[in-house]
Amino acid sequence: MTKYLSVLICFLSLSAIAQNNTSYWQQHVDYNMDIDMDVETFQYKGTQKLEYTNNSPDDLNRVFYHLYFNAFQPGSEMDVRLQNIQDPDGRMTTEDKKSRIMSLSESEMGYIKVKSLTQDGKEVTYKTVGTVLEVELATPIKSGDKATFEMEFDGQVPQQIRRSGRNNAEGVSLSMTQWYPKMAEYDFEGWHADPYIGREFHGVWGDFNVNITIDKDYIIGGTGYLQNPEDIGYNYGDEGPKGKKGKKGKLTWKFKAPMVHDFTWAADPDYIHDKVTANDGTVLHFLYQDNDSIKENWKNLQPKTEQILEFFNENIGPYPYEQYSVIQGGDGGMEYGMSTLITGERKFGSLVGVTAHEMAHSWFQFILATNEAQHEWMDEGFTSFISSEAMNVVMGENKENPHSGSYRGYTYLANSGVEQPMTTHADRYNVNQAYSITAYAKGAVFLAQLEYLLGNDLQDEIIKEYYNQWKFKHPTPNDFIRVAEKVSGAELGWYLIDFGQTTNTIDYTVKSIEGNTATLERIGLMPMPIDAKVTFADGTTKMVHIPLRMMRWVKPNAENVQEDWPWAMPTYELKMDKEISKVEIDPSQLMADVKRDNNTMQK
């Protein structure tokens, strides 16, 4: 059975699962697109036939499309946000911190212009509002019904500013991300037609058939399986172009991408294209520029990528697609369906690190696919967690705690005075640094701290079961925590609330030691079970475990379990059978205590 058939069967057999007390359902959309790209003007013409299946319980009177390229125009919301936030993204600004978008000329800006749109052959009313197309339907799409939308559109690729664009800093011609009119997601919370201001994405799963007509000299890589290598005289990694390079005219590349929620491609006339088949059968493609200064690193990256794939397969779950492509392009690193675009002029460790991170997104974003606008930490944080674990093994880092950097970042943020809850919409953080640390570091700590709460074995089992239950289903934070509860048997709603929905902090201290009694104190609002190392006057030591009452649970294999600690009680008396000389709270440093300097007392 092919990987795709396994994915399809999994998707079609979705059962009615409770998601936030709403019966589970999921929309579906299939795209057929033909694109004609002019590599001289960076303009393209497109046609799109889109079949939309309304699996929701609601009748829909309107739909929305994302027109992401419209963000790269002077005066756009993205442009104005860059001009007003105190710490704008350096990739998108000049040396004096001015928005690069505001100075784009008409020939340099990006756009998607819809020329016509019909629903089942009938014209509809539509309006472009920034990066969103608002569509009033000719007739409602009733629950359980389908509708076919046909569209003609024109596009212009902007100068490389953020993720998408032409002629990036390393000279890659086309990084085609968020380049087509994309149907917005509609779920149990309603429509998610967020304007494109600078953060990430949410999409509807479906099958994509995309035909790209482009100058014969260009090599394309990205989402989807190439369907017509014989037509373009290109065997996609085996032999390269067969004598057609340099001739005038165009070729049409035909791609098919089953069960993805986005389609991305990159193109350049100078790409080297290598191909490696991993042990699980996944074909790994590597497209990078013919540049002597990077060739060695990109060749050495290939066996490391295979090891990273194997690590994720073993520690999350099987990768369901037949290929994955690592492509030089973009402005840093960004994940897409079956592929990533990364800048390639890096030191080797950085090249492997960014590949590991972006590849991990294929599990946590392109297969699990949380709504990144609302739950960015579930994608970026979980990805940061597992890629740090992978780097620790694949690169032989052998760190005792591969997430120590995430803990430091979170602790800094928690003590900075600018932290906002992880429930904050990704576009609504006061400062970019707070977004970055929250999404990446605090999100990683959320997952890493489960080892402290539950133990390493249960943490591992939870990650695998979460992937197994929620792949291709857009899980929410509550869905994850319910998996954790069912796997472990512990009550964990408090953990999601305090760490995931507030800025409450963990801060425990040893208040006093008198004889054989140590008094511990909870200073922060967030409760935790306590592991502590007790040193006695005779020099012997003992690990003790103080359960948290609201967990209704005791960690397996915990040593010297004490009476549980109710949250409302600010202090706890730890009584031992002999004189205590020292107590250290959490010697593992896996608990995200924001003031560790008060965790130890020596009598």
LOVO-667787 format. One record per residue (C-alpha): x, y, z. Coordinates in steps of 0.1 Angstrom, whole numbers, padded with zeros to 4 digits, always signed. Example, Ala and Ser with C-alpha at 12.3 -4.5 7.8 and 13.67 -1.06 7.14 Angstrom:
% residues 2
+0123-0045+0078+0137-0011+0071
% end
This chain:
% residues 603
+0000+0000+0000+0014+0034-0009+0019+0061+0017-0008+0082+0000-0034+0054+0002-0026+0050+0039-0031+0088+0044-0064+0088+0024-0078+0058+0042-0069+0074+0075-0086+0107+0064-0118+0090+0051-0122+0069+0083-0122+0099+0107-0147+0092+0134-0169+0117+0152-0144+0129+0179-0152+0156+0204-0133+0188+0198-0140+0215+0224-0175+0200+0228-0183+0204+0191-0188+0173+0170-0157+0168+0148-0159+0178+0111-0134+0191+0086-0138+0209+0053-0121+0197+0021-0109+0215-0010-0094+0203-0043-0074+0226-0065-0066+0224-0102-0044+0253-0113-0025+0263-0145+0002+0289-0141+0021+0307-0168+0052+0325-0154+0072+0352-0172+0107+0351-0157+0116+0385-0172+0087+0405-0156+0081+0382-0127+0044+0383-0136+0022+0353-0140-0013+0344-0152-0034+0317-0135-0066+0297-0138-0080+0279-0108-0108+0253-0106-0116+0246-0070-0140+0220-0056-0151+0229-0021-0168+0203+0001-0188+0217+0030-0186+0191+0057-0197+0215+0084-0232+0214+0100-0237+0250+0086-0250+0264+0053-0224+0288+0040-0235+0321+0024-0200+0334+0017-0164+0322+0015-0130+0339+0018-0098+0336-0001-0063+0346+0011-0044+0369-0014-0011+0369+0005+0010+0387-0021-0010+0418-0016+0008+0423+0017+0039+0433-0002+0025+0467-0012+0032+0502+0003+0005+0510+0028-0005+0474+0034-0013+0461+0070+0021+0443+0069+0039+0475+0059+0022+0497+0085+0028+0471+0112+0065+0472+0104+0065+0509+0107+0048+0509+0142+0061+0479+0161+0091+0487+0183+0113+0458+0172+0105+0451+0135+0118+0420+0118+0153+0428+0106+0148+0408+0074+0120+0432+0064+0136+0465+0073+0165+0486+0062+0195+0494+0083+0177+0523+0099+0147+0501+0107+0124+0514+0080+0100+0490+0063+0114+0477+0030+0078+0474+0017+0071+0511+0018+0097+0518-0009+0086+0491-0034+0078+0505-0068+0049+0492-0089+0072+0467-0107+0087+0455-0074+0056+0450-0053+0035+0419-0051-0001+0413-0060-0028+0388-0068-0056+0403-0089-0088+0383-0094-0102+0388-0128-0132+0366-0127-0149+0342-0103-0179+0319-0107-0196+0294-0085-0211+0264-0103-0210+0285-0135-0228+0315-0119-0211+0348-0113-0206+0358-0077-0200+0391-0060-0165+0396-0047-0143+0423-0032-0106+0425-0025-0099+0438+0010-0062+0439+0015-0050+0403+0016-0085+0388+0017-0110+0382-0010-0146+0385+0003-0170+0364-0017-0208+0366-0015-0221+0333-0030-0246+0330-0058-0264+0302-0038-0256+0289-0003-0234+0258+0000-0256+0236+0021-0242+0213+0048-0229+0182+0030-0229+0198-0004-0201+0207-0028-0195+0238-0050-0171+0244-0078-0154+0277-0081-0136+0288-0113-0112+0318-0112-0089+0337-0135-0062+0357-0117-0030+0376-0124+0000+0378-0101+0033+0396-0096+0061+0382-0075+0074+0408-0051+0110+0415-0044+0121+0391-0016+0109+0406+0016+0095+0378+0038+0093+0341+0028+0080+0348-0007+0097+0367-0035+0121+0370-0064+0159+0372-0063+0166+0365-0027+0198+0376-0010+0215+0344-0022+0204+0349-0058+0176+0323-0060+0152+0335-0087+0118+0325-0075+0106+0315-0040+0069+0309-0047+0052+0306-0013+0016+0319-0005+0014+0327-0043-0021+0317-0053-0057+0325-0041-0061+0301-0012-0095+0292+0003-0096+0302+0040-0104+0276+0066-0139+0273+0082-0141+0252+0113-0160+0249+0146-0148+0285+0155-0160+0299+0122-0140+0315+0094-0103+0321+0097-0098+0348+0071-0069+0365+0089-0051+0393+0071-0015+0386+0063+0005+0408+0086+0036+0387+0091+0029+0356+0109+0020+0321+0097-0009+0302+0083-0039+0279+0085-0054+0259+0056-0078+0234+0043-0066+0199+0033-0071+0187-0002-0056+0174-0034-0036+0198-0057-0030+0194-0094-0007+0223-0105+0007+0229-0139+0035+0255-0141+0047+0268-0174+0081+0285-0172+0113+0292-0192+0130+0260-0203+0162+0269-0184+0145+0267-0150+0144+0238-0126+0115+0235-0102+0112+0219-0068+0086+0220-0040+0053+0204-0031+0040+0175-0051+0051+0147-0073+0063+0155-0108+0039+0138-0133+0056+0144-0167+0094+0140-0166+0094+0128-0201+0076+0159-0214+0102+0183-0200+0132+0161-0206+0140+0160-0169+0143+0130-0147+0141+0150-0115+0174+0142-0098+0186+0112-0118+0202+0128-0148+0192+0164-0149+0180+0184-0179+0186+0165-0211+0201+0190-0235+0173+0215-0235+0190+0241-0214+0196+0274-0232+0169+0268-0259+0142+0294-0262+0107+0287-0252+0088+0273-0222+0081+0239-0206+0051+0229-0185+0059+0210-0152+0029+0191-0139+0027+0183-0102+0002+0163-0081+0001+0167-0043-0024+0146-0024-0038+0156+0010-0018+0188+0017-0031+0222+0028-0007+0244+0008+0014+0242-0024+0048+0258-0027+0075+0258-0054+0108+0274-0061+0126+0278-0094+0161+0288-0105+0182+0281-0137+0213+0273-0116+0199+0247-0092+0219+0215-0086+0194+0187-0079+0205+0157-0058+0182+0128-0048+0186+0103-0019+0162+0074-0010+0159+0070+0027+0155+0036+0044+0118+0040+0048+0114+0047+0010+0110+0084+0012+0128+0102-0016+0147+0132-0004+0154+0159-0029+0180+0186-0024+0180+0217-0047+0207+0243-0042+0227+0267-0063+0258+0257-0083+0281+0276-0059+0314+0261-0049+0312+0278-0014+0282+0258-0004+0284+0225-0023+0303+0206+0003+0279+0215+0031+0249+0206+0009+0264+0172+0000+0271+0165+0037+0236+0176+0047+0221+0147+0028+0229+0118+0050+0221+0140+0081+0187+0147+0066+0181+0110+0063+0190+0105+0099+0167+0133+0110+0138+0117+0090+0145+0084+0108+0145+0101+0142+0112+0118+0136+0096+0086+0122+0106+0068+0154+0098+0095+0179+0067+0111+0165+0053+0087+0139+0057+0077+0102+0060+0104+0076+0031+0098+0052+0043+0112+0019+0066+0097-0007+0090+0126-0009+0105+0156+0009+0125+0184-0006+0151+0207+0010+0154+0238-0013+0176+0268-0012+0154+0299-0012+0134+0322+0009+0148+0344+0036+0157+0321+0065+0138+0288+0070+0101+0281+0064+0082+0249+0062+0058+0239+0034+0040+0208+0021+0065+0181+0015+0093+0207+0015+0112+0235+0031+0128+0267+0017+0160+0276+0036+0189+0300+0030+0219+0279+0021+0250+0300+0027+0254+0288+0063+0279+0270+0085+0273+0232+0084+0258+0230+0119+0234+0258+0111+0224+0242+0078+0216+0209+0096+0198+0227+0124+0175+0247+0102+0168+0216+0081+0159+0196+0113+0136+0224+0125+0118+0230+0092+0115+0192+0086+0100+0187+0120+0072+0211+0109+0061+0185+0084+0048+0165+0114+0036+0193+0138+0023+0217+0111+0017+0200+0078+0003+0168+0092-0011+0179+0126-0017+0214+0114-0029+0235+0143-0041+0270+0136-0009+0289+0138-0026+0323+0142-0041+0311+0174-0019+0283+0187+0015+0292+0172+0032+0276+0202+0018+0241+0194+0036+0243+0161+0068+0263+0167+0072+0251+0203+0067+0214+0196+0088+0216+0165+0116+0233+0185+0113+0206+0211+0116+0176+0188+0143+0192+0165+0165+0199+0196+0161+0162+0205+0170+0152+0170+0201+0175+0169+0212+0161+0202+0214+0126+0186+0222+0133+0149+0249+0158+0156+0262+0140+0187+0257+0170+0210+0250+0147+0239+0235+0175+0261+0220+0164+0293+0191+0188+0287+0189+0197+0250+0161+0222+0259+0182+0243+0283+0182+0272+0258+0144+0272+0256+0142+0272+0294+0166+0302+0296+0146+0321+0269+0113+0315+0287+0128+0325+0321+0140+0357+0306+0106+0365+0291+0087+0356+0323+0109+0381+0342+0109+0408+0315+0075+0424+0321+0065+0421+0285+0052+0385+0285+0017+0379+0271-0003+0347+0274+0002+0319+0248-0035+0325+0239-0025+0358+0223-0032+0359+0186+0001+0357+0167-0003+0391+0152-0012+0408+0184+0019+0407+0204+0032+0441+0216+0068+0432+0206+0082+0406+0182+0106+0393+0208+0077+0383+0231+0061+0364+0202+0093+0346+0193+0101+0335+0228+0065+0325+0235+0061+0305+0204+0094+0288+0202+0109+0287+0237+0078+0286+0260+0061+0262+0236+0091+0239+0237+0092+0241+0275+0055+0232+0277+0063+0199+0261+0097+0194+0278+0082+0200+0312+0060+0170+0308+0091+0149+0315+0092+0166+0349+0055+0162+0355+0051+0126+0342+0084+0111+0334+0103+0105+0301+0085+0073+0291+0050+0088+0294+0062+0120+0276+0074+0099+0247+0042+0079+0246+0020+0111+0247+0038+0126+0217+0033+0095+0196-0003+0090+0206-0010+0127+0199+0003+0123+0164-0015+0090+0159-0049+0103+0170-0048+0138+0155-0028+0137+0122-0048+0154+0095-0073+0168+0120-0063+0204+0131-0059+0197+0169-0064+0224+0195-0046+0227+0229-0074+0209+0246-0071+0180+0222-0034+0176+0231-0039+0178+0269-0067+0153+0267-0044+0128+0250-0018+0135+0278-0044+0128+0304-0056+0096+0288-0021+0083+0283-0009+0092+0318-0040+0090+0339-0032+0123+0355-0054+0154+0356-0037+0180+0336-0063+0207+0328-0046+0230+0354-0013+0227+0335-0028+0239+0302-0046+0267+0319-0018+0281+0340+0011+0276+0316-0008+0279+0283-0035+0305+0290-0020+0328+0316+0013+0344+0325+0013+0328+0359+0048+0317+0369+0064+0288+0388+0084+0299+0418+0091+0276+0447+0116+0282+0475+0130+0266+0506+0118+0289+0534+0134+0273+0564+0151+0242+0578+0147+0233+0614+0159+0199+0627+0142+0172+0606+0116+0196+0590+0120+0218+0560+0094+0243+0551+0088+0249+0514+0069+0278+0500+0050+0285+0468+0056+0321+0457+0044+0320+0421+0007+0315+0413+0013+0284+0392+0012+0250+0411+0035+0221+0404+0044+0188+0420+0078+0190+0437+0108+0168+0433+0135+0176+0459+0169+0164+0470+0173+0162+0507+0208+0161+0523+0210+0150+0559+0234+0161+0586+0252+0127+0583+0260+0134+0546+0234+0109+0531+0209+0121+0506+0174+0112+0495+0151+0122+0466+0115+0129+0477+0084+0135+0456+0055+0157+0467+0025+0151+0445+0002+0180+0435-0033+0173+0449-0051+0187+0418-0032+0162+0396-0049+0133+0415-0019+0112+0405+0016+0101+0416+0045+0099+0391+0055+0063+0384+0086+0051+0400+0088+0083+0422+0110+0079+0452+0099+0085+0488+0064+0098+0479+0051+0123+0505+0017+0136+0514+0003+0157+0485+0003+0195+0484-0030+0214+0479-0024+0245+0457-0042+0269+0481-0017+0261+0509+0012+0285+0504+0036+0265+0525+0044+0228+0530+0062+0211+0558+0085+0183+0546+0092+0160+0576+0121+0136+0575+0132+0109+0599+0166+0126+0607+0182+0160+0608+0182+0179+0575+0212+0200+0564+0202+0210+0528+0172+0209+0505+0173+0215+0467+0140+0218+0448+0141+0203+0413+0178+0193+0409+0168+0181+0373+0161+0217+0364+0132+0205+0342+0107+0225+0361+0104+0260+0346+0110+0278+0379+0115+0315+0370+0138+0322+0401+0161+0293+0406+0184+0311+0430+0159+0305+0459+0155+0268+0452+0182+0256+0475+0189+0262+0512+0219+0250+0531+0216+0250+0569
% end
